[in-house]
Amino acid sequence: MHPEGLGTSFWGLTAITFQEETTLITQAGPFKMEGARWHLLSKIFSSPVDIKPDLYKERLLQETVDKDPNCRSFAWKVLLQAKLEVGATTYIGNTALSAPPFFDNVVRGNSITWGLETSGPRVINWTGLSCEDQAIILPTLQSTNNWIVLALAGKPKRGTIPLPVDGSTIAMTTKGNSVRKMEWWLTGNDELAAYDRKVEVWISSRHSIPKKLIDDLESLLNSSSAKDVPHNGAEGVEGIYCEGMEAGLMGIPSSQA
């Protein structure tokens, strides 16, 4: 059973949510996204004054990313395991429309999607970053050791910084259903897809990650599962995100959903 369509107004933005999908009414036309994502962004993204132009920029960037064969959204089960391996609190990569909600901080270059900019433990979607964004985080990769990088293998796109970087070592190269399908962010679709390029995992040469954790990550990257693993936890800003899901809109705690 789905709740009836819910209409909200937020600083000039009209949002209609029905069956876990939100349609924003904008001057450029209707703009769809996952309902839980809209609930999250309306609480923590940008500012009331800037949210309209900021969302428009994120939308354009996400649509560009979707068309780029070098950029993909990794499965959340993969990102959760990578997070565990280094105790990460920060995620670097993706747009506000597709970044995983189980991180305290999400940044891209000098842009803070939510949380704070920090050099603490990080998970990085390297090939999801522009060359400018890669250049910004490069010094901290070379000077710290509490990070893990996921990247699509093969020839990097023109202008980007190729791996390895100084102080890094490759942990694995593997292939499986490890990325979400294109435009998954419109509806929250958790179906996974195989990709025609392998995935590389890089870690600091100065950091030792237990072999079992590395093996668990490799198993997830190699998986043939057709769906991502649902995760309605309380890490990062997940609590706010889950409030925008069907159960949350009906007042059911995520622990009971």
Protein Blocks (a to p, Z undefined) as FASTA:
>chain_A
ZZddddddeehiacddeehiacdddfkbpcdddfklmmmmmmmgcjfklmmmmmmmmmmm
mmmmmmpmkbccddfklmmmmmmmnopabdcedjfklpcfkbfbdcehjbcfbhcddfbd
cdddfklpcfklmmmmmmmmmmmcbdcddddedjddehiacdddehiacfbdcdddfbcc
ehklmnopabdcddfbdcdddddfkbccdfklmmmmmmmmmpcbfbdcddddfehjlmmm
mmmmmklmnopafklZZ
